[in-house]
């Protein structure tokens, strides 16, 4: 609806769905999810890494929203008959790009999708960091003008496309059986989370909407530089939908930099890395999750990279320190190094892979 060819009425329906996604994220916060974190691809996959015991410290909880988004996207791809298994587009490099995307997001303390929620919540640190994200996506577009950055996927056997749906069903089963580390289905303790069954239901609807619209925060940022701008309009609608719920519920307090820090330079650079790697890898973390649900096995490799990045962020220390009343928080030395290495890696990779075919 928001990408490719579509009628004006379908475009408008896509904008309404995007606003609904923003409202759904706000409702999840109202019901108990962390402030300005109704849905966050990088943070929630990091939490799943903790639940699986893949990180030495940090949040450890299975987020049913991940399963909901994947299964919702899977269901829509079947219902619309436009899905299908695909693979073959530099899956290994997508893993590494998404690993660094996760590290950049966790220096900022949120993926680009959560950035939109923070914008809707009036978080001044997110508004200050927005130019960094746009600059990162712009740099990725400049590299893309030289050629493709992750290759072209091809149709694959149907079982290949089931990797993500089967994986989340397995994780959901382990969660319900009480095997995974973290709060059980009836626990209301920390880390903050909405009721698991309600969260799963809302996320299923969100997965359908995100698949139907093709929404991606990176694609929206691309349209700042070139049209058409329906995806950018979808981002604005999502921000507005989230802001409306925040204003109606008072959760979080509008304008509060909840789960954030005010180290503006590293907010800018962290989001810049997320934007650059997202542009080169074909989508933001939430878009990778949706594409994996639709049958893109390479996007599933990207999700694995996001899990690995989240685990490394808490094991090795790149994740930023959240500001409190007594501590301003900010980026750690490990986080600064990770962002520098990630930007260098992405630029070198992008420039090398897009050389003329004759020089490869």
C-alpha angles and dihedrals in degrees: 000000000000098000133048123009118337140147120261091251091055090048090054090048087052091054090052091050090050090052088049090053090053091049091048090054089051091050091052089055090048089052094052113286117132116284113281088000107100089139126000121167098201096041096044094048087048088054090050089052087056092049089054091050094246096132132057094226141355135077116342114192136118107241109213088198088077091056091045095053093046094047093043091053090045092051093049092048089055095044094048093042091222098107128084139151115290135173143145104090105121094289094178093055091046086057091055095042090051091047089058090041088059092049092050091047092051092050086056089038098237142046120252089267090056088045087064090052091049089051089051090049090055093246104171093203091059092050090050091050096046094091089059092057092048091048091051093051090045090054090050091052090051089054092046091058086071092057145290117330104196103022128241122293119228133205111280136189111291093246090062092063092053093068095099099041091047092046094052092044088054092049091047090052091050090048093051090047090055093242099120120081113254141054114336124232094275099039119109096184130110143333092063114258141153121242103295097229095048090045090052092050094048091046091052089058091045091052091053091049094047092049094046093049097036087223119181129166091218092051089050090053090050089061091061084073101036139008163286092071105197092112090051087051088051090055090051090049091050091051090049093048091051093045091052092056092046091052093047096046102030090225110155105011106259111257096019116132092226116186091000143102133223099228088125099186093057092041087057095045094043092053089042090059091047090051095046095048091041091055092048094044096048103253151005121282094269091048090052089054092050094047090049089055090050091057104269103141092189090058087052087057086051090054089052088053090052090052090049092048091051091051092049092047092062098033097049098028108246092129110104125245113253115237117247135179090273102029125053090206120201143155119330124226089253089052092052091050091048092052092048093048091044095052091047092048094048094048094047092045093047095048094046097045094049097054117124112286092244091062097049 
